[in-house]
Amino acid sequence: MEYIISIDDKTTKGKMLLALLDHFSKTTSSVEFLSPAEVEEMEDKIFLKMMEEGRKSGKADTKKVLKKLDIK
């Protein structure tokens, strides 16, 4: 299982946790820092997969989904 967490780097404990995670990211592949753009791309892929599954199952209609997303 993978987790995405939010850390407040303005606090002392947040800074300490970031330093620890930074160390782990350099010594192991189990910790990875993602840019906001990379996180958004991952979210988009997940959302697309959910839409495709809903469309295949007949639970989602393309026009309804586009209307809900305010896409014309």
N, CA, C, O and CB atoms as a CASP TS submission, in Angstrom:
PFRMAT TS
TARGET T0000
AUTHOR 0000-0000-0000
METHOD Language model
MODEL 1
PARENT N/A
ATOM      1  N   MET     1       0.840  -1.162   0.000  1.00  0.00           N
ATOM      2  CA  MET     1       0.000   0.000   0.000  1.00  0.00           C
ATOM      3  C   MET     1       0.894   1.236   0.000  1.00  0.00           C
ATOM      4  O   MET     1       1.954   1.245   0.626  1.00  0.00           O
ATOM      5  CB  MET     1      -0.961  -0.008   1.210  1.00  0.00           C
ATOM      6  N   GLU     2       0.466   2.262  -0.695  1.00  0.00           N
ATOM      7  CA  GLU     2       1.197   3.520  -0.747  1.00  0.00           C
ATOM      8  C   GLU     2       0.364   4.606  -0.090  1.00  0.00           C
ATOM      9  O   GLU     2      -0.866   4.555  -0.114  1.00  0.00           O
ATOM     10  CB  GLU     2       1.548   3.903  -2.206  1.00  0.00           C
ATOM     11  N   TYR     3       1.036   5.589   0.499  1.00  0.00           N
ATOM     12  CA  TYR     3       0.369   6.695   1.162  1.00  0.00           C
ATOM     13  C   TYR     3       0.888   8.013   0.621  1.00  0.00           C
ATOM     14  O   TYR     3       2.060   8.136   0.266  1.00  0.00           O
ATOM     15  CB  TYR     3       0.568   6.621   2.679  1.00  0.00           C
ATOM     16  N   ILE     4       0.014   8.982   0.563  1.00  0.00           N
ATOM     17  CA  ILE     4       0.397  10.360   0.260  1.00  0.00           C
ATOM     18  C   ILE     4       0.042  11.157   1.504  1.00  0.00           C
ATOM     19  O   ILE     4      -1.098  11.116   1.967  1.00  0.00           O
ATOM     20  CB  ILE     4      -0.333  10.927  -1.049  1.00  0.00           C
ATOM     21  N   ILE     5       1.016  11.884   2.050  1.00  0.00           N
ATOM     22  CA  ILE     5       0.769  12.633   3.277  1.00  0.00           C
ATOM     23  C   ILE     5       1.107  14.106   3.071  1.00  0.00           C
ATOM     24  O   ILE     5       1.858  14.472   2.167  1.00  0.00           O
ATOM     25  CB  ILE     5       1.588  12.050   4.445  1.00  0.00           C
ATOM     26  N   SER     6       0.541  14.925   3.921  1.00  0.00           N
ATOM     27  CA  SER     6       0.808  16.361   3.911  1.00  0.00           C
ATOM     28  C   SER     6       1.534  16.711   5.201  1.00  0.00           C
ATOM     29  O   SER     6       1.097  16.327   6.287  1.00  0.00           O
ATOM     30  CB  SER     6      -0.515  17.192   3.760  1.00  0.00           C
ATOM     31  N   ILE     7       2.641  17.439   5.086  1.00  0.00           N
ATOM     32  CA  ILE     7       3.449  17.801   6.245  1.00  0.00           C
ATOM     33  C   ILE     7       3.612  19.319   6.272  1.00  0.00           C
ATOM     34  O   ILE     7       3.982  19.926   5.267  1.00  0.00           O
ATOM     35  CB  ILE     7       4.840  17.087   6.208  1.00  0.00           C
ATOM     36  N   ASP     8       3.339  19.923   7.409  1.00  0.00           N
ATOM     37  CA  ASP     8       3.518  21.365   7.573  1.00  0.00           C
ATOM     38  C   ASP     8       4.988  21.627   7.883  1.00  0.00           C
ATOM     39  O   ASP     8       5.449  21.361   8.993  1.00  0.00           O
ATOM     40  CB  ASP     8       2.588  21.935   8.705  1.00  0.00           C
ATOM     41  N   ASP     9       5.712  22.141   6.913  1.00  0.00           N
ATOM     42  CA  ASP     9       7.155  22.359   7.103  1.00  0.00           C
ATOM     43  C   ASP     9       7.464  23.641   7.874  1.00  0.00           C
ATOM     44  O   ASP     9       8.627  24.021   8.011  1.00  0.00           O
ATOM     45  CB  ASP     9       7.850  22.404   5.756  1.00  0.00           C
ATOM     46  N   LYS    10       6.431  24.302   8.373  1.00  0.00           N
ATOM     47  CA  LYS    10       6.655  25.503   9.179  1.00  0.00           C
ATOM     48  C   LYS    10       6.785  25.162  10.665  1.00  0.00           C
ATOM     49  O   LYS    10       7.156  26.009  11.478  1.00  0.00           O
ATOM     50  CB  LYS    10       5.510  26.503   8.969  1.00  0.00           C
ATOM     51  N   THR    11       6.473  23.900  11.009  1.00  0.00           N
ATOM     52  CA  THR    11       6.585  23.486  12.403  1.00  0.00           C
ATOM     53  C   THR    11       7.901  22.743  12.620  1.00  0.00           C
ATOM     54  O   THR    11       8.494  22.218  11.677  1.00  0.00           O
ATOM     55  CB  THR    11       5.386  22.597  12.809  1.00  0.00           C
ATOM     56  N   THR    12       8.343  22.706  13.864  1.00  0.00           N
ATOM     57  CA  THR    12       9.594  22.015  14.191  1.00  0.00           C
ATOM     58  C   THR    12       9.496  20.527  13.879  1.00  0.00           C
ATOM     59  O   THR    12      10.398  19.954  13.268  1.00  0.00           O
ATOM     60  CB  THR    12       9.949  22.218  15.669  1.00  0.00           C
ATOM     61  N   LYS    13       8.409  19.910  14.297  1.00  0.00           N
ATOM     62  CA  LYS    13       8.242  18.467  14.052  1.00  0.00           C
ATOM     63  C   LYS    13       8.100  18.177  12.569  1.00  0.00           C
ATOM     64  O   LYS    13       8.584  17.152  12.088  1.00  0.00           O
ATOM     65  CB  LYS    13       7.018  17.929  14.806  1.00  0.00           C
ATOM     66  N   GLY    14       7.441  19.069  11.841  1.00  0.00           N
ATOM     67  CA  GLY    14       7.310  18.896  10.400  1.00  0.00           C
ATOM     68  C   GLY    14       8.664  18.947   9.706  1.00  0.00           C
ATOM     69  O   GLY    14       8.942  18.152   8.808  1.00  0.00           O
ATOM     70  N   LYS    15       9.499  19.884  10.128  1.00  0.00           N
ATOM     71  CA  LYS    15      10.848  19.993   9.560  1.00  0.00           C
ATOM     72  C   LYS    15      11.672  18.745   9.862  1.00  0.00           C
ATOM     73  O   LYS    15      12.406  18.248   9.007  1.00  0.00           O
ATOM     74  CB  LYS    15      11.563  21.240  10.109  1.00  0.00           C
ATOM     75  N   MET    16      11.538  18.245  11.097  1.00  0.00           N
ATOM     76  CA  MET    16      12.268  17.037  11.479  1.00  0.00           C
ATOM     77  C   MET    16      11.807  15.839  10.647  1.00  0.00           C
ATOM     78  O   MET    16      12.622  15.046  10.176  1.00  0.00           O
ATOM     79  CB  MET    16      12.080  16.747  12.981  1.00  0.00           C
ATOM     80  N   LEU    17      10.502  15.722  10.476  1.00  0.00           N
ATOM     81  CA  LEU    17       9.969  14.610   9.689  1.00  0.00           C
ATOM     82  C   LEU    17      10.414  14.697   8.234  1.00  0.00           C
ATOM     83  O   LEU    17      10.758  13.683   7.627  1.00  0.00           O
ATOM     84  CB  LEU    17       8.441  14.587   9.767  1.00  0.00           C
ATOM     85  N   LEU    18      10.409  15.897   7.677  1.00  0.00           N
ATOM     86  CA  LEU    18      10.876  16.071   6.299  1.00  0.00           C
ATOM     87  C   LEU    18      12.338  15.700   6.150  1.00  0.00           C
ATOM     88  O   LEU    18      12.723  15.076   5.161  1.00  0.00           O
ATOM     89  CB  LEU    18      10.663  17.504   5.846  1.00  0.00           C
ATOM     90  N   ALA    19      13.160  16.081   7.125  1.00  0.00           N
ATOM     91  CA  ALA    19      14.585  15.737   7.081  1.00  0.00           C
ATOM     92  C   ALA    19      14.771  14.222   7.123  1.00  0.00           C
ATOM     93  O   ALA    19      15.602  13.670   6.401  1.00  0.00           O
ATOM     94  CB  ALA    19      15.341  16.400   8.254  1.00  0.00           C
ATOM     95  N   LEU    20      14.000  13.564   7.964  1.00  0.00           N
ATOM     96  CA  LEU    20      14.075  12.106   8.064  1.00  0.00           C
ATOM     97  C   LEU    20      13.629  11.451   6.761  1.00  0.00           C
ATOM     98  O   LEU    20      14.283  10.532   6.268  1.00  0.00           O
ATOM     99  CB  LEU    20      13.213  11.601   9.234  1.00  0.00           C
ATOM    100  N   LEU    21      12.519  11.923   6.206  1.00  0.00           N
ATOM    101  CA  LEU    21      12.026  11.362   4.940  1.00  0.00           C
ATOM    102  C   LEU    21      12.991  11.639   3.793  1.00  0.00           C
ATOM    103  O   LEU    21      13.166  10.802   2.908  1.00  0.00           O
ATOM    104  CB  LEU    21      10.644  11.934   4.606  1.00  0.00           C
ATOM    105  N   ASP    22      13.614  12.811   3.809  1.00  0.00           N
ATOM    106  CA  ASP    22      14.607  13.136   2.779  1.00  0.00           C
ATOM    107  C   ASP    22      15.768  12.154   2.847  1.00  0.00           C
ATOM    108  O   ASP    22      16.256  11.687   1.817  1.00  0.00           O
ATOM    109  CB  ASP    22      15.119  14.588   2.946  1.00  0.00           C
ATOM    110  N   HIS    23      16.205  11.846   4.049  1.00  0.00           N
ATOM    111  CA  HIS    23      17.283  10.864   4.229  1.00  0.00           C
ATOM    112  C   HIS    23      16.858   9.495   3.684  1.00  0.00           C
ATOM    113  O   HIS    23      17.609   8.847   2.955  1.00  0.00           O
ATOM    114  CB  HIS    23      17.670  10.748   5.731  1.00  0.00           C
ATOM    115  N   PHE    24      15.649   9.067   4.046  1.00  0.00           N
ATOM    116  CA  PHE    24      15.152   7.776   3.560  1.00  0.00           C
ATOM    117  C   PHE    24      15.018   7.754   2.045  1.00  0.00           C
ATOM    118  O   PHE    24      15.288   6.735   1.410  1.00  0.00           O
ATOM    119  CB  PHE    24      13.808   7.455   4.197  1.00  0.00           C
ATOM    120  N   SER    25      14.602   8.877   1.464  1.00  0.00           N
ATOM    121  CA  SER    25      14.415   8.902   0.009  1.00  0.00           C
ATOM    122  C   SER    25      15.736   8.731  -0.735  1.00  0.00           C
ATOM    123  O   SER    25      15.766   8.267  -1.874  1.00  0.00           O
ATOM    124  CB  SER    25      13.752  10.210  -0.415  1.00  0.00           C
ATOM    125  N   LYS    26      16.834   9.117  -0.066  1.00  0.00           N
ATOM    126  CA  LYS    26      18.155   8.987  -0.688  1.00  0.00           C
ATOM    127  C   LYS    26      18.760   7.602  -0.468  1.00  0.00           C
ATOM    128  O   LYS    26      19.631   7.180  -1.228  1.00  0.00           O
ATOM    129  CB  LYS    26      19.096  10.049  -0.141  1.00  0.00           C
ATOM    130  N   THR    27      18.307   6.900   0.559  1.00  0.00           N
ATOM    131  CA  THR    27      18.909   5.609   0.887  1.00  0.00           C
ATOM    132  C   THR    27      18.043   4.412   0.521  1.00  0.00           C
ATOM    133  O   THR    27      18.525   3.279   0.539  1.00  0.00           O
ATOM    134  CB  THR    27      19.215   5.561   2.342  1.00  0.00           C
ATOM    135  N   THR    28      16.776   4.639   0.191  1.00  0.00           N
ATOM    136  CA  THR    28      15.880   3.527  -0.139  1.00  0.00           C
ATOM    137  C   THR    28      14.861   3.973  -1.186  1.00  0.00           C
ATOM    138  O   THR    28      14.584   5.164  -1.332  1.00  0.00           O
ATOM    139  CB  THR    28      15.158   3.004   1.134  1.00  0.00           C
ATOM    140  N   SER    29      14.322   3.024  -1.892  1.00  0.00           N
ATOM    141  CA  SER    29      13.320   3.356  -2.910  1.00  0.00           C
ATOM    142  C   SER    29      11.904   3.339  -2.331  1.00  0.00           C
ATOM    143  O   SER    29      10.936   3.551  -3.061  1.00  0.00           O
ATOM    144  CB  SER    29      13.414   2.375  -4.086  1.00  0.00           C
ATOM    145  N   SER    30      11.776   3.091  -1.037  1.00  0.00           N
ATOM    146  CA  SER    30      10.444   3.016  -0.440  1.00  0.00           C
ATOM    147  C   SER    30       9.847   4.382  -0.098  1.00  0.00           C
ATOM    148  O   SER    30       8.659   4.474   0.212  1.00  0.00           O
ATOM    149  CB  SER    30      10.500   2.177   0.800  1.00  0.00           C
ATOM    150  N   VAL    31      10.659   5.447  -0.150  1.00  0.00           N
ATOM    151  CA  VAL    31      10.183   6.809   0.097  1.00  0.00           C
ATOM    152  C   VAL    31      10.507   7.643  -1.127  1.00  0.00           C
ATOM    153  O   VAL    31      11.638   7.641  -1.613  1.00  0.00           O
ATOM    154  CB  VAL    31      10.829   7.423   1.387  1.00  0.00           C
ATOM    155  N   GLU    32       9.502   8.361  -1.622  1.00  0.00           N
ATOM    156  CA  GLU    32       9.689   9.169  -2.827  1.00  0.00           C
ATOM    157  C   GLU    32       8.983  10.512  -2.644  1.00  0.00           C
ATOM    158  O   GLU    32       7.838  10.562  -2.195  1.00  0.00           O
ATOM    159  CB  GLU    32       9.146   8.426  -4.090  1.00  0.00           C
ATOM    160  N   PHE    33       9.662  11.581  -2.988  1.00  0.00           N
ATOM    161  CA  PHE    33       9.050  12.906  -2.965  1.00  0.00           C
ATOM    162  C   PHE    33       8.476  13.199  -4.345  1.00  0.00           C
ATOM    163  O   PHE    33       9.136  12.985  -5.361  1.00  0.00           O
ATOM    164  CB  PHE    33      10.083  13.999  -2.544  1.00  0.00           C
ATOM    165  N   LEU    34       7.232  13.694  -4.371  1.00  0.00           N
ATOM    166  CA  LEU    34       6.565  14.024  -5.627  1.00  0.00           C
ATOM    167  C   LEU    34       6.284  15.519  -5.681  1.00  0.00           C
ATOM    168  O   LEU    34       5.952  16.143  -4.673  1.00  0.00           O
ATOM    169  CB  LEU    34       5.254  13.219  -5.784  1.00  0.00           C
ATOM    170  N   SER    35       6.424  16.073  -6.866  1.00  0.00           N
ATOM    171  CA  SER    35       6.075  17.477  -7.052  1.00  0.00           C
ATOM    172  C   SER    35       4.549  17.582  -7.128  1.00  0.00           C
ATOM    173  O   SER    35       3.875  16.586  -7.390  1.00  0.00           O
ATOM    174  CB  SER    35       6.753  18.068  -8.345  1.00  0.00           C
ATOM    175  N   PRO    36       4.002  18.775  -6.903  1.00  0.00           N
ATOM    176  CA  PRO    36       2.552  18.933  -7.038  1.00  0.00           C
ATOM    177  C   PRO    36       2.035  18.499  -8.415  1.00  0.00           C
ATOM    178  O   PRO    36       0.941  17.944  -8.517  1.00  0.00           O
ATOM    179  CB  PRO    36       2.169  20.381  -6.785  1.00  0.00           C
ATOM    180  N   ALA    37       2.811  18.747  -9.466  1.00  0.00           N
ATOM    181  CA  ALA    37       2.402  18.333 -10.813  1.00  0.00           C
ATOM    182  C   ALA    37       2.336  16.812 -10.926  1.00  0.00           C
ATOM    183  O   ALA    37       1.441  16.270 -11.575  1.00  0.00           O
ATOM    184  CB  ALA    37       3.373  18.896 -11.865  1.00  0.00           C
ATOM    185  N   GLU    38       3.291  16.125 -10.290  1.00  0.00           N
ATOM    186  CA  GLU    38       3.291  14.659 -10.325  1.00  0.00           C
ATOM    187  C   GLU    38       2.103  14.084  -9.552  1.00  0.00           C
ATOM    188  O   GLU    38       1.516  13.084  -9.965  1.00  0.00           O
ATOM    189  CB  GLU    38       4.606  14.114  -9.748  1.00  0.00           C
ATOM    190  N   VAL    39       1.755  14.712  -8.438  1.00  0.00           N
ATOM    191  CA  VAL    39       0.598  14.273  -7.660  1.00  0.00           C
ATOM    192  C   VAL    39      -0.677  14.471  -8.477  1.00  0.00           C
ATOM    193  O   VAL    39      -1.542  13.596  -8.505  1.00  0.00           O
ATOM    194  CB  VAL    39       0.510  15.045  -6.316  1.00  0.00           C
ATOM    195  N   GLU    40      -0.792  15.618  -9.139  1.00  0.00           N
ATOM    196  CA  GLU    40      -1.966  15.895  -9.957  1.00  0.00           C
ATOM    197  C   GLU    40      -2.079  14.894 -11.106  1.00  0.00           C
ATOM    198  O   GLU    40      -3.177  14.443 -11.433  1.00  0.00           O
ATOM    199  CB  GLU    40      -1.910  17.326 -10.504  1.00  0.00           C
ATOM    200  N   GLU    41      -0.960  14.551 -11.709  1.00  0.00           N
ATOM    201  CA  GLU    41      -0.967  13.572 -12.794  1.00  0.00           C
ATOM    202  C   GLU    41      -1.441  12.206 -12.287  1.00  0.00           C
ATOM    203  O   GLU    41      -2.208  11.523 -12.967  1.00  0.00           O
ATOM    204  CB  GLU    41       0.438  13.453 -13.420  1.00  0.00           C
ATOM    205  N   MET    42      -0.990  11.813 -11.109  1.00  0.00           N
ATOM    206  CA  MET    42      -1.430  10.543 -10.528  1.00  0.00           C
ATOM    207  C   MET    42      -2.933  10.568 -10.253  1.00  0.00           C
ATOM    208  O   MET    42      -3.632   9.591 -10.520  1.00  0.00           O
ATOM    209  CB  MET    42      -0.656  10.248  -9.227  1.00  0.00           C
ATOM    210  N   GLU    43      -3.425  11.682  -9.721  1.00  0.00           N
ATOM    211  CA  GLU    43      -4.855  11.815  -9.448  1.00  0.00           C
ATOM    212  C   GLU    43      -5.665  11.744 -10.736  1.00  0.00           C
ATOM    213  O   GLU    43      -6.721  11.113 -10.773  1.00  0.00           O
ATOM    214  CB  GLU    43      -5.142  13.131  -8.718  1.00  0.00           C
ATOM    215  N   ASP    44      -5.172  12.389 -11.795  1.00  0.00           N
ATOM    216  CA  ASP    44      -5.858  12.367 -13.082  1.00  0.00           C
ATOM    217  C   ASP    44      -5.964  10.948 -13.630  1.00  0.00           C
ATOM    218  O   ASP    44      -7.001  10.560 -14.166  1.00  0.00           O
ATOM    219  CB  ASP    44      -5.133  13.261 -14.082  1.00  0.00           C
ATOM    220  N   LYS    45      -4.884  10.175 -13.493  1.00  0.00           N
ATOM    221  CA  LYS    45      -4.901   8.792 -13.976  1.00  0.00           C
ATOM    222  C   LYS    45      -5.917   7.951 -13.210  1.00  0.00           C
ATOM    223  O   LYS    45      -6.629   7.137 -13.796  1.00  0.00           O
ATOM    224  CB  LYS    45      -3.507   8.168 -13.853  1.00  0.00           C
ATOM    225  N   ILE    46      -5.976   8.155 -11.904  1.00  0.00           N
ATOM    226  CA  ILE    46      -6.932   7.417 -11.082  1.00  0.00           C
ATOM    227  C   ILE    46      -8.356   7.804 -11.468  1.00  0.00           C
ATOM    228  O   ILE    46      -9.222   6.940 -11.605  1.00  0.00           O
ATOM    229  CB  ILE    46      -6.686   7.687  -9.579  1.00  0.00           C
ATOM    230  N   PHE    47      -8.597   9.093 -11.643  1.00  0.00           N
ATOM    231  CA  PHE    47      -9.927   9.576 -12.020  1.00  0.00           C
ATOM    232  C   PHE    47     -10.336   9.033 -13.384  1.00  0.00           C
ATOM    233  O   PHE    47     -11.484   8.630 -13.575  1.00  0.00           O
ATOM    234  CB  PHE    47      -9.959  11.112 -12.033  1.00  0.00           C
ATOM    235  N   LEU    48      -9.399   9.020 -14.333  1.00  0.00           N
ATOM    236  CA  LEU    48      -9.684   8.482 -15.661  1.00  0.00           C
ATOM    237  C   LEU    48     -10.051   7.005 -15.576  1.00  0.00           C
ATOM    238  O   LEU    48     -10.995   6.560 -16.228  1.00  0.00           O
ATOM    239  CB  LEU    48      -8.479   8.676 -16.592  1.00  0.00           C
ATOM    240  N   LYS    49      -9.320   6.257 -14.786  1.00  0.00           N
ATOM    241  CA  LYS    49      -9.593   4.824 -14.622  1.00  0.00           C
ATOM    242  C   LYS    49     -10.990   4.614 -14.039  1.00  0.00           C
ATOM    243  O   LYS    49     -11.722   3.729 -14.480  1.00  0.00           O
ATOM    244  CB  LYS    49      -8.526   4.164 -13.712  1.00  0.00           C
ATOM    245  N   MET    50     -11.356   5.423 -13.051  1.00  0.00           N
ATOM    246  CA  MET    50     -12.686   5.320 -12.446  1.00  0.00           C
ATOM    247  C   MET    50     -13.777   5.638 -13.463  1.00  0.00           C
ATOM    248  O   MET    50     -14.812   4.973 -13.501  1.00  0.00           O
ATOM    249  CB  MET    50     -12.801   6.262 -11.240  1.00  0.00           C
ATOM    250  N   MET    51     -13.539   6.665 -14.293  1.00  0.00           N
ATOM    251  CA  MET    51     -14.528   7.021 -15.313  1.00  0.00           C
ATOM    252  C   MET    51     -14.673   5.906 -16.345  1.00  0.00           C
ATOM    253  O   MET    51     -15.785   5.574 -16.758  1.00  0.00           O
ATOM    254  CB  MET    51     -14.135   8.335 -16.007  1.00  0.00           C
ATOM    255  N   GLU    52     -13.545   5.331 -16.759  1.00  0.00           N
ATOM    256  CA  GLU    52     -13.596   4.253 -17.754  1.00  0.00           C
ATOM    257  C   GLU    52     -14.324   3.032 -17.200  1.00  0.00           C
ATOM    258  O   GLU    52     -15.115   2.407 -17.906  1.00  0.00           O
ATOM    259  CB  GLU    52     -12.175   3.863 -18.198  1.00  0.00           C
ATOM    260  N   GLU    53     -14.062   2.691 -15.947  1.00  0.00           N
ATOM    261  CA  GLU    53     -14.736   1.557 -15.327  1.00  0.00           C
ATOM    262  C   GLU    53     -16.237   1.814 -15.203  1.00  0.00           C
ATOM    263  O   GLU    53     -17.045   0.917 -15.443  1.00  0.00           O
ATOM    264  CB  GLU    53     -14.132   1.269 -13.948  1.00  0.00           C
ATOM    265  N   GLY    54     -16.603   3.027 -14.832  1.00  0.00           N
ATOM    266  CA  GLY    54     -18.009   3.382 -14.727  1.00  0.00           C
ATOM    267  C   GLY    54     -18.704   3.343 -16.082  1.00  0.00           C
ATOM    268  O   GLY    54     -19.861   2.936 -16.184  1.00  0.00           O
ATOM    269  N   ARG    55     -18.004   3.763 -17.103  1.00  0.00           N
ATOM    270  CA  ARG    55     -18.578   3.754 -18.447  1.00  0.00           C
ATOM    271  C   ARG    55     -18.783   2.323 -18.939  1.00  0.00           C
ATOM    272  O   ARG    55     -19.805   2.014 -19.553  1.00  0.00           O
ATOM    273  CB  ARG    55     -17.676   4.528 -19.422  1.00  0.00           C
ATOM    274  N   LYS    56     -17.798   1.440 -18.667  1.00  0.00           N
ATOM    275  CA  LYS    56     -17.910   0.039 -19.072  1.00  0.00           C
ATOM    276  C   LYS    56     -19.048  -0.662 -18.351  1.00  0.00           C
ATOM    277  O   LYS    56     -19.730  -1.512 -18.924  1.00  0.00           O
ATOM    278  CB  LYS    56     -16.605  -0.692 -18.808  1.00  0.00           C
ATOM    279  N   SER    57     -19.245  -0.303 -17.095  1.00  0.00           N
ATOM    280  CA  SER    57     -20.287  -0.957 -16.309  1.00  0.00           C
ATOM    281  C   SER    57     -21.668  -0.394 -16.618  1.00  0.00           C
ATOM    282  O   SER    57     -22.679  -0.959 -16.202  1.00  0.00           O
ATOM    283  CB  SER    57     -19.993  -0.814 -14.829  1.00  0.00           C
ATOM    284  N   GLY    58     -21.711   0.708 -17.339  1.00  0.00           N
ATOM    285  CA  GLY    58     -22.985   1.327 -17.665  1.00  0.00           C
ATOM    286  C   GLY    58     -23.464   2.289 -16.588  1.00  0.00           C
ATOM    287  O   GLY    58     -24.546   2.863 -16.712  1.00  0.00           O
ATOM    288  N   LYS    59     -22.687   2.473 -15.548  1.00  0.00           N
ATOM    289  CA  LYS    59     -23.083   3.373 -14.460  1.00  0.00           C
ATOM    290  C   LYS    59     -22.788   4.825 -14.777  1.00  0.00           C
ATOM    291  O   LYS    59     -23.351   5.722 -14.149  1.00  0.00           O
ATOM    292  CB  LYS    59     -22.380   2.984 -13.180  1.00  0.00           C
ATOM    293  N   ALA    60     -21.916   5.071 -15.738  1.00  0.00           N
ATOM    294  CA  ALA    60     -21.560   6.446 -16.082  1.00  0.00           C
ATOM    295  C   ALA    60     -21.845   6.692 -17.555  1.00  0.00           C
ATOM    296  O   ALA    60     -21.516   5.876 -18.415  1.00  0.00           O
ATOM    297  CB  ALA    60     -20.074   6.733 -15.761  1.00  0.00           C
ATOM    298  N   ASP    61     -22.448   7.802 -17.816  1.00  0.00           N
ATOM    299  CA  ASP    61     -22.729   8.220 -19.176  1.00  0.00           C
ATOM    300  C   ASP    61     -21.790   9.378 -19.500  1.00  0.00           C
ATOM    301  O   ASP    61     -21.635  10.296 -18.696  1.00  0.00           O
ATOM    302  CB  ASP    61     -24.234   8.628 -19.355  1.00  0.00           C
ATOM    303  N   THR    62     -21.160   9.338 -20.682  1.00  0.00           N
ATOM    304  CA  THR    62     -20.171  10.351 -21.049  1.00  0.00           C
ATOM    305  C   THR    62     -20.745  11.763 -20.927  1.00  0.00           C
ATOM    306  O   THR    62     -20.089  12.649 -20.379  1.00  0.00           O
ATOM    307  CB  THR    62     -19.673  10.110 -22.477  1.00  0.00           C
ATOM    308  N   LYS    63     -21.949  11.981 -21.425  1.00  0.00           N
ATOM    309  CA  LYS    63     -22.539  13.322 -21.382  1.00  0.00           C
ATOM    310  C   LYS    63     -22.765  13.786 -19.944  1.00  0.00           C
ATOM    311  O   LYS    63     -22.529  14.949 -19.619  1.00  0.00           O
ATOM    312  CB  LYS    63     -23.864  13.345 -22.153  1.00  0.00           C
ATOM    313  N   LYS    64     -23.222  12.874 -19.085  1.00  0.00           N
ATOM    314  CA  LYS    64     -23.465  13.239 -17.691  1.00  0.00           C
ATOM    315  C   LYS    64     -22.160  13.565 -16.974  1.00  0.00           C
ATOM    316  O   LYS    64     -22.095  14.517 -16.196  1.00  0.00           O
ATOM    317  CB  LYS    64     -24.195  12.108 -16.962  1.00  0.00           C
ATOM    318  N   VAL    65     -21.131  12.782 -17.235  1.00  0.00           N
ATOM    319  CA  VAL    65     -19.835  13.022 -16.592  1.00  0.00           C
ATOM    320  C   VAL    65     -19.265  14.358 -17.038  1.00  0.00           C
ATOM    321  O   VAL    65     -18.807  15.144 -16.209  1.00  0.00           O
ATOM    322  CB  VAL    65     -18.845  11.886 -16.914  1.00  0.00           C
ATOM    323  N   LEU    66     -19.287  14.623 -18.339  1.00  0.00           N
ATOM    324  CA  LEU    66     -18.766  15.893 -18.844  1.00  0.00           C
ATOM    325  C   LEU    66     -19.549  17.076 -18.289  1.00  0.00           C
ATOM    326  O   LEU    66     -18.971  18.117 -17.977  1.00  0.00           O
ATOM    327  CB  LEU    66     -18.806  15.912 -20.369  1.00  0.00           C
ATOM    328  N   LYS    67     -20.880  16.914 -18.167  1.00  0.00           N
ATOM    329  CA  LYS    67     -21.699  17.988 -17.626  1.00  0.00           C
ATOM    330  C   LYS    67     -21.346  18.230 -16.159  1.00  0.00           C
ATOM    331  O   LYS    67     -21.260  19.375 -15.717  1.00  0.00           O
ATOM    332  CB  LYS    67     -23.197  17.655 -17.775  1.00  0.00           C
ATOM    333  N   LYS    68     -21.141  17.148 -15.410  1.00  0.00           N
ATOM    334  CA  LYS    68     -20.793  17.275 -13.994  1.00  0.00           C
ATOM    335  C   LYS    68     -19.452  17.970 -13.823  1.00  0.00           C
ATOM    336  O   LYS    68     -19.267  18.736 -12.878  1.00  0.00           O
ATOM    337  CB  LYS    68     -20.759  15.900 -13.324  1.00  0.00           C
ATOM    338  N   LEU    69     -18.517  17.709 -14.728  1.00  0.00           N
ATOM    339  CA  LEU    69     -17.200  18.324 -14.674  1.00  0.00           C
ATOM    340  C   LEU    69     -17.185  19.713 -15.302  1.00  0.00           C
ATOM    341  O   LEU    69     -16.156  20.387 -15.321  1.00  0.00           O
ATOM    342  CB  LEU    69     -16.191  17.439 -15.366  1.00  0.00           C
ATOM    343  N   ASP    70     -18.329  20.127 -15.810  1.00  0.00           N
ATOM    344  CA  ASP    70     -18.496  21.426 -16.465  1.00  0.00           C
ATOM    345  C   ASP    70     -17.572  21.527 -17.689  1.00  0.00           C
ATOM    346  O   ASP    70     -16.934  22.553 -17.926  1.00  0.00           O
ATOM    347  CB  ASP    70     -18.203  22.580 -15.466  1.00  0.00           C
ATOM    348  N   ILE    71     -17.522  20.435 -18.453  1.00  0.00           N
ATOM    349  CA  ILE    71     -16.758  20.387 -19.690  1.00  0.00           C
ATOM    350  C   ILE    71     -17.757  20.298 -20.838  1.00  0.00           C
ATOM    351  O   ILE    71     -18.669  19.472 -20.816  1.00  0.00           O
ATOM    352  CB  ILE    71     -15.752  19.178 -19.705  1.00  0.00           C
ATOM    353  N   LYS    72     -17.578  21.145 -21.828  1.00  0.00           N
ATOM    354  CA  LYS    72     -18.530  21.158 -22.955  1.00  0.00           C
ATOM    355  C   LYS    72     -17.989  20.437 -24.147  1.00  0.00           C
ATOM    356  O   LYS    72     -18.660  20.355 -25.176  1.00  0.00           O
ATOM    357  CB  LYS    72     -18.882  22.573 -23.346  1.00  0.00           C
TER
END
